[in-house]
Amino acid sequence: MIARGIARKKVFEDNADRDFFIERLGSILSDTKTQCFAWALIPNHFHLLLKTGATPISTVMKRLLTGYAMHYNRRHKRCGHLFQNRYKSILCQEDSYLLELVRYIHLNPLRAKLVEDMKGLGNYPYGGHSALMGKTTVSWQNTSYLLGTFHAKVSWARRRYRAFVEKGIAAGKRPELTGGGLIRSVGGWAVAKALRKANARQKGDERILGDGDFVEAVLSEANEAYESKYRLKARGIDVDTLAQRVAQITGIELSKIWASGKQSTVVQARSLLCYWATSELGISQIWLSKRLKLSQPAISLSVARGREIVIQNNYEIGNL
């Protein structure tokens, strides 16, 4: 994820801004159980490398950007948009690109000349590199998984990770990691030209970072999900229809699903509704929060819980 200040202006004026951003980010990631592998704050933008969980990344980012912008505007006595349009998100093929993206993101403070060298980068408190090097503690950053890819012993892992990051300095900016559709998807211009000469066809998309097969699979799955939502909506299926189906499956009275209450059976039914409403109809968690009169974190937990209920019980929407 990359979010830039409007007109490339600063979004962080001082450490107080950065500290508030980090605190809010950590709280949201913990609430939504979203993993973060890499991050870096630059005066006019920030980078995040997140792993999608039960809560959609769009929901995570909306909470983060909206809350931070309100705080920033109040603190600096300004009004209007803080960030430039919508944040830029790229879906990454984990096995092939995870470490490359971690290195690219964590070198940002060095490229932006916020620090002078690798030693300075290791002590920079507003990027994930210092946490991986053990210089700072960031409870919401998943450092163990990344270090584990370098060595089982932490001290050795840190040495190898640092050497890996240092090797990336000479590469400078990496456009193939941040844009370029097909060019990025196949690994750069050289590979793209070689494929063209061999008359090999590859799938590419600027929103996806991975090889051709991965890109095609993602686009196919996204298209199937879109078509499913369209078919349901075209038949007049809405959230109330889903609620009736949930009541039928769980044996809970329909009125109880919409009413407040913390009975286990009601919570289970409501969670099932939240999951299907978001996954099958594309209804936003914000809308569900207002309809059910629950907080957004509570809705996020309900969606995650609902997904587990579907998996454990093999529940299906059926022929609505």
C-alpha positions, 0 to 999 in steps of 0.5 A: 500500500502506498498513500501520498499527500495531496499535491505531494505535500507532507502528511507527517510534520513531526514525530508527534504526527508519526507517533499518532499514526503508528499508534492508530495503525497498530490498534487497527491491525490488532483489532482486525488481526491483519499482519504487517511485514514491512512499513516506512513513513516518509514525510509526504507518504507511507508504505505498508506491506500487509497480509490480507485477513478476514477483514478487507484491506479496504476497510483497514485503510479507510479506518487508518486514513480517515482517522489520521486525516481528522487528527492531522487537520485538527492538530494543524488547524487545516481542512480538506483532503490530506491524501492524494486520491485513493491509496495505491494497492498492489496484490503480491504473490507472496513466495516470489516477491515478499522479500523483494518488497520488504527490502524495497519498502525498508530502504525507502528512508535511505533513498529519501535521505532521511538517514545516511547509511545502513547504521542510520537505517537500523536506528530509524524508528519510523520504519520496519527495518529497525524492528527486524534488526532488534533496535525497536519493538513493534508488537504488530509487525510480524518479524518472526516469519521474515527472519525465519526465512533467513535462518532459524537462529535470530542472530544469524537471521538478522545478519543475513537479512541486513546483508540482503537489504544492503545489496538492494541499495545499488538497485535504486528505485525499482519500477517493476515493483511499483508499477508497469502491468505486464512488465512488472508481472514478468519481472522487468523489460528484459524478461518481457522482451525475451518472452515476446521473441519466443512468442510466449503469452503472459498475463499482466495487470498493474494491480498485481505483482506476480507471475503470469499464472498468478495474475490470471488466477487472481483476475479469474477469481475476482471476475467470478466473485463479481459475477456472483454478486451481480447475479444475486443482486440482479435477482433481487437478493439483498441483506434481508434475504440473506438474514432470512437464509441465516435464520433458516439455517441456524433456527434463530428467529429473524428478529433476534438476528437484527436485535442487540444481544450477546447470546451465543446462538444470536452472535453466531447467526449475526456473524454468519450474516456479516460474513455472507453480506460482505463476501457475497453481496459486497456490502461494506462493513461500515454499512453493517455497523450502522444497520446492526448498531455495532462498532466497526471492530465488532463487525470485523470480528463478526466477519472473521467469526462468520467465515470460520462458522461457514468453513467448520459447518460447510454452510452454503447460501443455497438457492435463494 
